[in-house]
Each structure stands twice: as C-alpha cells, then as structure tokens.
Amino acid sequence: MSEKQELIISKREEAKPVPATVVRPPVDVVEDESGLTLSADLPGLAKDRLQVRVDSGTLMVEGEASLDIPTGTEPVYAEVPPLFVYRRSFTLSRELDGTKVDASLKDGVLTLRIPKTEAAKPRRIDVKVG
Amino acid sequence: MYESLLRFPGDILGEFERLQREMEQVFGGVGRPVSIRALGRGAFPAITIGNRPDAIEVWALAPGIDPSKLEVSIDRGLLTIAGERSADVPAETDKVNVYAKERFAGVFKRVISLPEDADPARVAAQYRDGVLRITANRREEAKPRRIEVQ
C-alpha cells in the first residue's frame, strides 16, 4: 500500500457524518364542527419514512427526506440539502381524539384528520326565558 | 489541488450540505454573487442543482401538484418550471376556523440557466413524492473523452 492510499483511508475513517438539517414543514390547519384537518408539505419524504405519533397529547410528525442524488454528482446550487429531516409537533387539546387520527401522504403532502371526541362536538344550548 | 486529491465520491452529501449552508449566508446578505435569476430563500419550488459528466440534474420540491399541470420547458438554454398550486384551505365561516395557512398557494415560475452543452432534445422529467426531477443530458460531443496518443 502506498503512502497516499494510507492517507486517504485514515482520512475516510475520520470523516464524521454531517448532522441532518431539520426542516419545519409549512402547514395549514383548519377546524370544522367535527374535527381538525392538518396539511403539511413534505416533499421528498417516502411513505415508509414518515412517522406520525400521538403521545400524551402531543402530535409529532417526523421523517427523513432524500433527493436521491446519484453518486458522482457535483453540487452546483442547493436551496435544499440532499438529505434532511422534517420535524414538527403540535399539542392537542382535550376535545381532540388522538386515538382516531387518520393520515394519508400523497405527492409529498401529508393530510391528517383529527376528530373531536363525541362530547366535544358543538351543541346548541337552549336559553330558557324564565 | 491537494484538496481535490482527498475528495471521495462518498462525500457528495457533505458537499451539498456545505453549499446549502453557504447559500444561506449568501441570501442573508453576505458572500459571493449568485445567479441573477436566483430568488433567494423561501421561493416555491425550492431547487437544488447538480452536475454530472453526462448530465445536469435539477430537483424541484413541488409537493401536491398534479404532474400533468406542471409545465417544464426549455428555450434558448433557459429551463422554466411553471405551474399553479390551488389553495385547499376553505374560507372561514362561523363553523370553520383557519388556524394556519403557511403552505404556498398560487401561480409559480422558476427559471434556471442551463450550461451551453445541455441538449434540449434530451431532457427527461419525473415526479415522485412531490419532487420534480429534471435530467438534461449533455451533448455527445461535449462529454469528456479520452484521446489516444499515437
């Protein structure tokens, strides 16, 4: 093994992985009578990499996105890194049913439907005149 | 010169990360000049460009768009990505409340200047997971070749 090869090998071992950039995805949140709808932009995130968790009143959306850049590509311009992590969490209020969250991911857009608990749905309260 | 000796294919991700950090600084007001057509941070769709010996590739992060409504065109070396993303957010009524409206909605257009050797006849575009990937192959005659020494 030549000296140069040795140098390259030791250099490679030293190279530490760059910590992934964390991106806070933009969202739309809309409430209607029966629940909340949350939409989030998550381009580059494959379905099997997406994690949606509800834990003690906190909704967490997380996943690692990749642009699938082939090896041998030289960077020219980068508004987004080739690998990054989406992460954003929300606290759910008591009237929302975290156990019945429905999630779908299509073309890089996540749609979550969080229903309200039965008791929390709006009721009309009659005002008695007396 | 020595730096290029020590660069390995495995470090490409790091190189893109470094470039992205540099661009954050550039758009923050300092640093080297950028393309006259660059729009800065927060533009829709966000793009990343990479060079390969046989092609130049562009990744555009354009989630939630019907691929048939994406317009990709090349004219005199300028690659244009255009389209429209409709707003899904309903109007507020007494029964509907909108708490956040951060996602981009409306008409968008981004223009990228391709290198001279990009072949407009051999450009491919693919849309997956909300990412539009455009591959512009280089002209055959422009590819690096080995010249035999007689």
HADDOCK unambig.tbl for C-alpha pairs under 7 A between the chains (distance, minus, plus):
assign (segid A and resid 8 and name CA) (segid B and resid 6 and name CA) 6.51 0.50 0.50
assign (segid A and resid 18 and name CA) (segid B and resid 14 and name CA) 6.48 0.50 0.50
assign (segid A and resid 26 and name CA) (segid B and resid 102 and name CA) 5.21 0.50 0.50
assign (segid A and resid 26 and name CA) (segid B and resid 103 and name CA) 5.31 0.50 0.50
assign (segid A and resid 27 and name CA) (segid B and resid 100 and name CA) 6.54 0.50 0.50
assign (segid A and resid 27 and name CA) (segid B and resid 101 and name CA) 6.46 0.50 0.50
assign (segid A and resid 27 and name CA) (segid B and resid 102 and name CA) 5.33 0.50 0.50
assign (segid A and resid 27 and name CA) (segid B and resid 103 and name CA) 5.65 0.50 0.50
assign (segid A and resid 28 and name CA) (segid B and resid 100 and name CA) 4.77 0.50 0.50
assign (segid A and resid 28 and name CA) (segid B and resid 101 and name CA) 4.50 0.50 0.50
assign (segid A and resid 28 and name CA) (segid B and resid 102 and name CA) 5.84 0.50 0.50
assign (segid A and resid 28 and name CA) (segid B and resid 103 and name CA) 6.26 0.50 0.50
assign (segid A and resid 29 and name CA) (segid B and resid 98 and name CA) 5.98 0.50 0.50
assign (segid A and resid 29 and name CA) (segid B and resid 99 and name CA) 5.25 0.50 0.50
assign (segid A and resid 29 and name CA) (segid B and resid 100 and name CA) 4.84 0.50 0.50
assign (segid A and resid 29 and name CA) (segid B and resid 101 and name CA) 6.76 0.50 0.50
assign (segid A and resid 30 and name CA) (segid B and resid 96 and name CA) 6.98 0.50 0.50
assign (segid A and resid 30 and name CA) (segid B and resid 97 and name CA) 5.73 0.50 0.50
assign (segid A and resid 30 and name CA) (segid B and resid 98 and name CA) 4.47 0.50 0.50
assign (segid A and resid 30 and name CA) (segid B and resid 99 and name CA) 5.97 0.50 0.50
assign (segid A and resid 31 and name CA) (segid B and resid 96 and name CA) 5.53 0.50 0.50
assign (segid A and resid 31 and name CA) (segid B and resid 97 and name CA) 5.03 0.50 0.50
assign (segid A and resid 31 and name CA) (segid B and resid 98 and name CA) 6.30 0.50 0.50
assign (segid A and resid 32 and name CA) (segid B and resid 95 and name CA) 5.75 0.50 0.50
assign (segid A and resid 32 and name CA) (segid B and resid 96 and name CA) 4.57 0.50 0.50
assign (segid A and resid 32 and name CA) (segid B and resid 97 and name CA) 6.54 0.50 0.50
assign (segid A and resid 33 and name CA) (segid B and resid 95 and name CA) 6.16 0.50 0.50
assign (segid A and resid 41 and name CA) (segid B and resid 63 and name CA) 6.27 0.50 0.50
assign (segid A and resid 43 and name CA) (segid B and resid 61 and name CA) 5.77 0.50 0.50
assign (segid A and resid 43 and name CA) (segid B and resid 62 and name CA) 6.81 0.50 0.50
assign (segid A and resid 43 and name CA) (segid B and resid 63 and name CA) 5.30 0.50 0.50
assign (segid A and resid 43 and name CA) (segid B and resid 129 and name CA) 5.80 0.50 0.50
assign (segid A and resid 43 and name CA) (segid B and resid 130 and name CA) 4.65 0.50 0.50
assign (segid A and resid 43 and name CA) (segid B and resid 131 and name CA) 5.80 0.50 0.50
assign (segid A and resid 44 and name CA) (segid B and resid 129 and name CA) 5.35 0.50 0.50
assign (segid A and resid 44 and name CA) (segid B and resid 130 and name CA) 6.20 0.50 0.50
assign (segid A and resid 44 and name CA) (segid B and resid 131 and name CA) 5.78 0.50 0.50
assign (segid A and resid 45 and name CA) (segid B and resid 129 and name CA) 6.29 0.50 0.50
assign (segid A and resid 46 and name CA) (segid B and resid 129 and name CA) 6.30 0.50 0.50
assign (segid A and resid 71 and name CA) (segid B and resid 9 and name CA) 6.24 0.50 0.50
assign (segid A and resid 71 and name CA) (segid B and resid 12 and name CA) 6.96 0.50 0.50
assign (segid A and resid 72 and name CA) (segid B and resid 9 and name CA) 5.94 0.50 0.50
assign (segid A and resid 72 and name CA) (segid B and resid 52 and name CA) 6.39 0.50 0.50
assign (segid A and resid 73 and name CA) (segid B and resid 50 and name CA) 5.69 0.50 0.50
assign (segid A and resid 73 and name CA) (segid B and resid 51 and name CA) 5.33 0.50 0.50
assign (segid A and resid 73 and name CA) (segid B and resid 52 and name CA) 4.93 0.50 0.50
assign (segid A and resid 74 and name CA) (segid B and resid 50 and name CA) 5.40 0.50 0.50
assign (segid A and resid 74 and name CA) (segid B and resid 51 and name CA) 4.90 0.50 0.50
assign (segid A and resid 74 and name CA) (segid B and resid 52 and name CA) 6.31 0.50 0.50
assign (segid A and resid 75 and name CA) (segid B and resid 15 and name CA) 6.72 0.50 0.50
assign (segid A and resid 75 and name CA) (segid B and resid 16 and name CA) 5.50 0.50 0.50
assign (segid A and resid 75 and name CA) (segid B and resid 49 and name CA) 6.44 0.50 0.50
assign (segid A and resid 75 and name CA) (segid B and resid 50 and name CA) 4.57 0.50 0.50
assign (segid A and resid 75 and name CA) (segid B and resid 51 and name CA) 6.29 0.50 0.50
assign (segid A and resid 76 and name CA) (segid B and resid 49 and name CA) 5.43 0.50 0.50
assign (segid A and resid 76 and name CA) (segid B and resid 50 and name CA) 5.19 0.50 0.50
assign (segid A and resid 76 and name CA) (segid B and resid 51 and name CA) 6.50 0.50 0.50
assign (segid A and resid 77 and name CA) (segid B and resid 19 and name CA) 6.98 0.50 0.50
assign (segid A and resid 77 and name CA) (segid B and resid 48 and name CA) 5.44 0.50 0.50
assign (segid A and resid 77 and name CA) (segid B and resid 49 and name CA) 4.93 0.50 0.50
assign (segid A and resid 77 and name CA) (segid B and resid 50 and name CA) 6.91 0.50 0.50
assign (segid A and resid 78 and name CA) (segid B and resid 16 and name CA) 6.56 0.50 0.50
assign (segid A and resid 78 and name CA) (segid B and resid 19 and name CA) 6.21 0.50 0.50
assign (segid A and resid 78 and name CA) (segid B and resid 20 and name CA) 4.96 0.50 0.50
assign (segid A and resid 78 and name CA) (segid B and resid 47 and name CA) 6.52 0.50 0.50
assign (segid A and resid 78 and name CA) (segid B and resid 48 and name CA) 4.18 0.50 0.50
assign (segid A and resid 78 and name CA) (segid B and resid 49 and name CA) 6.19 0.50 0.50
assign (segid A and resid 79 and name CA) (segid B and resid 20 and name CA) 5.81 0.50 0.50
assign (segid A and resid 79 and name CA) (segid B and resid 46 and name CA) 5.94 0.50 0.50
assign (segid A and resid 79 and name CA) (segid B and resid 47 and name CA) 5.57 0.50 0.50
assign (segid A and resid 79 and name CA) (segid B and resid 48 and name CA) 5.60 0.50 0.50
assign (segid A and resid 80 and name CA) (segid B and resid 20 and name CA) 6.37 0.50 0.50
assign (segid A and resid 80 and name CA) (segid B and resid 46 and name CA) 6.88 0.50 0.50
assign (segid A and resid 80 and name CA) (segid B and resid 47 and name CA) 6.71 0.50 0.50
assign (segid A and resid 80 and name CA) (segid B and resid 48 and name CA) 6.08 0.50 0.50
assign (segid A and resid 81 and name CA) (segid B and resid 16 and name CA) 5.77 0.50 0.50
assign (segid A and resid 81 and name CA) (segid B and resid 17 and name CA) 5.18 0.50 0.50
assign (segid A and resid 81 and name CA) (segid B and resid 20 and name CA) 6.05 0.50 0.50
assign (segid A and resid 82 and name CA) (segid B and resid 13 and name CA) 6.34 0.50 0.50
assign (segid A and resid 82 and name CA) (segid B and resid 16 and name CA) 6.60 0.50 0.50
assign (segid A and resid 107 and name CA) (segid B and resid 63 and name CA) 5.60 0.50 0.50
assign (segid A and resid 107 and name CA) (segid B and resid 64 and name CA) 5.14 0.50 0.50
assign (segid A and resid 107 and name CA) (segid B and resid 128 and name CA) 6.60 0.50 0.50
assign (segid A and resid 107 and name CA) (segid B and resid 129 and name CA) 4.45 0.50 0.50
assign (segid A and resid 107 and name CA) (segid B and resid 130 and name CA) 4.30 0.50 0.50
assign (segid A and resid 108 and name CA) (segid B and resid 63 and name CA) 4.80 0.50 0.50
assign (segid A and resid 108 and name CA) (segid B and resid 64 and name CA) 6.11 0.50 0.50
assign (segid A and resid 108 and name CA) (segid B and resid 129 and name CA) 4.62 0.50 0.50
assign (segid A and resid 108 and name CA) (segid B and resid 130 and name CA) 4.25 0.50 0.50
assign (segid A and resid 109 and name CA) (segid B and resid 63 and name CA) 5.95 0.50 0.50
assign (segid A and resid 109 and name CA) (segid B and resid 64 and name CA) 5.57 0.50 0.50
